[in-house]
Amino acid sequence: MRPINVVRRIIPCMDVDANVVVKGVNFEGLRVIGDPVALASRYEDEGADELFLLDITATVQGRSTFLKTVREVASAVSIPLGVGGGIRSISDADAAFKAGADKVSINTAAVKDPSLVSRLAREYGSQSVVVAIDVKRVNESWRVFIMGGKKETMLDAVDWARMVEELGAGELLVTSIDTDGTKAGYDYELYRRLSETVNIPIIASGGAGEPRHFLEVLKYADAALAASVFHMGVINIMKLKAYLNEAGIKVRLY
């Protein structure tokens, strides 16, 4: 369990394809949600601590990340912005930072070349380097998947988390493919295991459906990321933070 006196963060995530925000279930069945700039501005007004912008087709399509969208969103908000998808090199990361990103997130590229984690950390500082890990339960363990959740690796997620921490990652963004978009709750056991294994911050992703889910996962994670419940207005961030504060979870109240 993570220390209760550490401030927890609430992070809306915008999955972007062709410069529009999309969302699916279990990484499948994507549907258009709306304009990333309008959503980002709304989330800042509601009290989001930071935002993540993920280009979900860049890696699969073998192209660089969506810099036009990054620039537009970064210009519209003042809270920290994390950017991922299609970042495979120092030059890709540099372009994202110059477009306005405060952090970059790497996933498939880190698995294919773990030294990229160390090189990014040396160049920009660990605080700017997030390793994203997409996870699915396979038998009694959690397996790492890459290429937008489409390709299984032989990596155990907990072991991989430990390794990238040693390589210099400053934060982990861990998404359960099993719970993604289901609104049935986060994979709490996964985050409990990770919290016992690594010392760097953990962002939990996948499965948020109601305020209670955030409360439960923030016992083990340093931040909770969600998409559809915020996009659809099911949960208001300001009201969520008030609920968490009442329940004893330390959050920034604006």
Secondary structure per residue as TSV (DSSP state, phi and psi in degrees):
chain	resnum	aa	ss	phi	psi
A	1	M	-	360.0	138.4
A	2	R	-	-78.2	151.0
A	3	P	-	-55.1	133.7
A	4	I	T	-74.8	-16.4
A	5	N	T	-88.4	0.6
A	6	V	S	-86.4	132.4
A	7	V	-	-66.0	127.0
A	8	R	B	-90.3	153.5
A	9	R	E	-115.5	147.7
A	10	I	E	-113.8	123.2
A	11	I	E	-127.5	110.0
A	12	P	E	-71.3	143.1
A	13	C	E	-118.3	132.5
A	14	M	E	-114.6	109.6
A	15	D	E	-82.0	123.9
A	16	V	E	-117.6	135.9
A	17	D	E	-138.0	123.1
A	18	A	T	56.1	40.6
A	19	N	T	66.9	17.0
A	20	V	E	-125.7	152.5
A	21	V	E	-80.1	132.6
A	22	V	E	-128.3	164.5
A	23	K	E	-154.0	145.1
A	24	G	E	-135.7	-162.8
A	25	V	E	-128.9	130.7
A	26	N	T	53.4	35.8
A	27	F	T	69.8	14.1
A	28	E	E	-126.6	168.4
A	29	G	E	61.5	50.7
A	30	L	E	-67.8	140.6
A	31	R	E	-132.7	150.7
A	32	V	E	-73.5	132.9
A	33	I	E	-104.8	-46.8
A	34	G	E	164.5	-162.0
A	35	D	-	-86.6	127.3
A	36	P	H	-63.9	-35.1
A	37	V	H	-67.9	-44.6
A	38	A	H	-62.8	-43.1
A	39	L	H	-65.7	-43.8
A	40	A	H	-59.6	-43.8
A	41	S	H	-62.9	-40.8
A	42	R	H	-63.3	-43.0
A	43	Y	H	-66.3	-37.8
A	44	E	H	-62.9	-42.9
A	45	D	H	-61.2	-34.3
A	46	E	H	-78.0	-11.2
A	47	G	T	104.9	19.2
A	48	A	-	-60.2	144.8
A	49	D	S	-82.0	-33.3
A	50	E	-	-162.5	176.2
A	51	L	E	-129.6	151.0
A	52	F	E	-121.4	135.5
A	53	L	E	-121.0	114.5
A	54	L	E	-119.5	120.5
A	55	D	E	-83.1	100.7
A	56	I	T	-81.7	-7.3
A	57	T	T	-114.1	-5.1
A	58	A	H	-60.8	-45.9
A	59	T	H	-66.2	-46.7
A	60	V	H	-62.4	-37.6
A	61	Q	H	-86.2	-4.1
A	62	G	T	67.4	33.2
A	63	R	-	-121.1	169.6
A	64	S	-	-74.4	166.3
A	65	T	-	-71.8	169.1
A	66	F	-	-85.2	77.6
A	67	L	H	-66.2	-32.1
A	68	K	H	-60.3	-46.0
A	69	T	H	-65.7	-40.5
A	70	V	H	-59.0	-47.5
A	71	R	H	-60.9	-43.8
A	72	E	H	-65.5	-43.5
A	73	V	H	-68.2	-44.7
A	74	A	H	-59.5	-34.6
A	75	S	H	-73.4	-21.7
A	76	A	H	-91.3	-17.2
A	77	V	-	-129.6	161.4
A	78	S	-	-112.7	-9.9
A	79	I	S	-78.1	158.9
A	80	P	-	-58.3	144.6
A	81	L	E	-123.8	121.7
A	82	G	E	-99.3	141.2
A	83	V	E	-130.5	133.3
A	84	G	E	-144.7	165.7
A	85	G	S	104.3	112.8
A	86	G	S	80.3	10.0
A	87	I	-	-93.3	107.8
A	88	R	-	-121.3	-0.1
A	89	S	S	-156.1	170.7
A	90	I	H	-60.5	-40.6
A	91	S	H	-66.6	-36.7
A	92	D	H	-62.8	-44.2
A	93	A	H	-64.0	-42.9
A	94	D	H	-59.6	-41.6
A	95	A	H	-63.8	-39.3
A	96	A	H	-65.7	-43.1
A	97	F	H	-63.7	-41.5
A	98	K	H	-66.9	-26.2
A	99	A	H	-79.8	-10.6
A	100	G	T	124.8	1.1
A	101	A	-	-68.9	144.2
A	102	D	S	-96.9	-25.0
A	103	K	E	-139.8	152.3
A	104	V	E	-119.1	146.4
A	105	S	E	-115.9	128.6
A	106	I	E	-122.7	146.2
A	107	N	S	-133.9	-84.3
A	108	T	H	-56.4	-42.2
A	109	A	H	-62.6	-34.0
A	110	A	H	-69.2	-38.5
A	111	V	H	-66.8	-42.3
A	112	K	H	-71.6	-31.4
A	113	D	-	-145.2	84.8
A	114	P	T	-57.4	-25.0
A	115	S	H	-63.9	-20.0
A	116	L	H	-61.0	-35.0
A	117	V	H	-59.9	-49.5
A	118	S	H	-64.3	-41.2
A	119	R	H	-66.3	-39.8
A	120	L	H	-66.3	-40.9
A	121	A	H	-63.4	-39.8
A	122	R	H	-67.2	-38.9
A	123	E	H	-74.7	-41.5
A	124	Y	H	-120.1	-7.3
A	125	G	-	93.4	141.5
A	126	S	G	-57.8	-31.8
A	127	Q	G	-63.1	-17.2
A	128	S	G	-99.8	0.5
A	129	V	E	-114.9	115.4
A	130	V	E	-111.2	129.8
A	131	V	E	-100.9	120.0
A	132	A	E	-90.2	136.0
A	133	I	E	-128.1	115.8
A	134	D	E	-94.1	126.8
A	135	V	E	-126.9	140.4
A	136	K	E	-135.8	140.5
A	137	R	E	-69.1	129.3
A	138	V	E	-131.1	109.8
A	139	N	T	57.8	-120.2
A	140	E	T	-100.7	10.6
A	141	S	E	-131.7	178.1
A	142	W	E	-111.4	122.3
A	143	R	E	-100.5	141.7
A	144	V	E	-80.6	132.4
A	145	F	E	-116.6	146.6
A	146	I	E	-126.2	-174.4
A	147	M	T	56.0	51.2
A	148	G	T	66.4	31.0
A	149	G	T	80.9	8.1
A	150	K	T	-93.3	-18.4
A	151	K	E	-124.1	123.6
A	152	E	E	-80.1	140.8
A	153	T	E	-110.6	177.0
A	154	M	E	-95.0	7.7
A	155	L	E	-79.8	134.3
A	156	D	E	-80.5	130.9
A	157	A	H	-61.7	-39.3
A	158	V	H	-68.8	-42.5
A	159	D	H	-64.2	-41.0
A	160	W	H	-65.0	-40.0
A	161	A	H	-60.0	-44.0
A	162	R	H	-62.2	-41.2
A	163	M	H	-65.4	-46.1
A	164	V	H	-71.0	-27.4
A	165	E	H	-61.7	-45.3
A	166	E	H	-64.1	-30.5
A	167	L	H	-76.0	-15.6
A	168	G	T	119.9	5.5
A	169	A	-	-60.6	141.5
A	170	G	S	-94.5	-13.7
A	171	E	E	-163.4	153.9
A	172	L	E	-117.8	135.8
A	173	L	E	-113.2	103.7
A	174	V	E	-110.3	119.3
A	175	T	E	-113.1	127.3
A	176	S	E	-84.8	113.7
A	177	I	T	-64.7	-33.0
A	178	D	T	-61.7	-35.9
A	179	T	T	-103.4	-8.7
A	180	D	T	-54.0	124.0
A	181	G	T	74.3	0.5
A	182	T	T	-82.8	-21.6
A	183	K	-	61.9	21.6
A	184	A	S	-99.6	3.6
A	185	G	-	110.4	156.2
A	186	Y	-	-73.0	164.7
A	187	D	-	-83.3	84.0
A	188	Y	H	-60.0	-36.8
A	189	E	H	-63.6	-38.1
A	190	L	H	-59.7	-48.4
A	191	Y	H	-72.0	-30.1
A	192	R	H	-62.7	-46.4
A	193	R	H	-61.7	-44.2
A	194	L	H	-64.4	-39.5
A	195	S	H	-65.5	-25.3
A	196	E	H	-82.7	-12.7
A	197	T	H	-104.7	-39.6
A	198	V	-	-117.2	159.6
A	199	N	-	-107.1	-12.2
A	200	I	S	-79.8	159.7
A	201	P	-	-60.0	143.8
A	202	I	E	-116.0	127.0
A	203	I	E	-101.3	119.5
A	204	A	E	-90.0	135.7
A	205	S	E	-141.1	139.6
A	206	G	S	108.8	102.4
A	207	G	-	118.6	-2.3
A	208	A	-	-64.2	130.1
A	209	G	-	-133.8	-22.4
A	210	E	S	-154.1	162.9
A	211	P	H	-53.9	-36.2
A	212	R	H	-58.8	-33.2
A	213	H	H	-63.5	-39.2
A	214	F	H	-65.5	-44.0
A	215	L	H	-57.4	-43.3
A	216	E	H	-69.5	-44.2
A	217	V	H	-73.6	-27.9
A	218	L	T	-75.3	-0.2
A	219	K	T	-72.6	-25.6
A	220	Y	T	-116.7	-21.3
A	221	A	-	-113.1	157.0
A	222	D	S	-88.3	-18.3
A	223	A	E	-151.6	151.5
A	224	A	E	-119.4	126.8
A	225	L	E	-107.5	141.6
A	226	A	E	-151.0	163.2
A	227	A	S	-129.2	-75.2
A	228	S	H	-61.7	-36.5
A	229	V	H	-65.4	-28.5
A	230	F	H	-82.7	-43.8
A	231	H	H	-57.2	-42.0
A	232	M	T	-87.7	-0.9
A	233	G	T	73.9	16.1
A	234	V	S	-66.2	-37.8
A	235	I	S	-126.7	129.0
A	236	N	-	-92.2	130.1
A	237	I	H	-62.3	-41.2
A	238	M	H	-63.0	-42.6
A	239	K	H	-68.9	-36.7
A	240	L	H	-61.5	-43.9
A	241	K	H	-65.5	-37.7
A	242	A	H	-62.6	-41.0
A	243	Y	H	-62.7	-46.2
A	244	L	H	-64.1	-40.8
A	245	N	H	-61.4	-42.5
A	246	E	H	-63.0	-31.9
A	247	A	T	-85.1	-0.1
A	248	G	T	96.0	7.8
A	249	I	-	-92.1	124.9
A	250	K	-	-76.2	120.5
A	251	V	B	-136.2	162.1
A	252	R	-	-82.2	121.7
A	253	L	-	-104.4	128.3
A	254	Y	-	-99.9	360.0
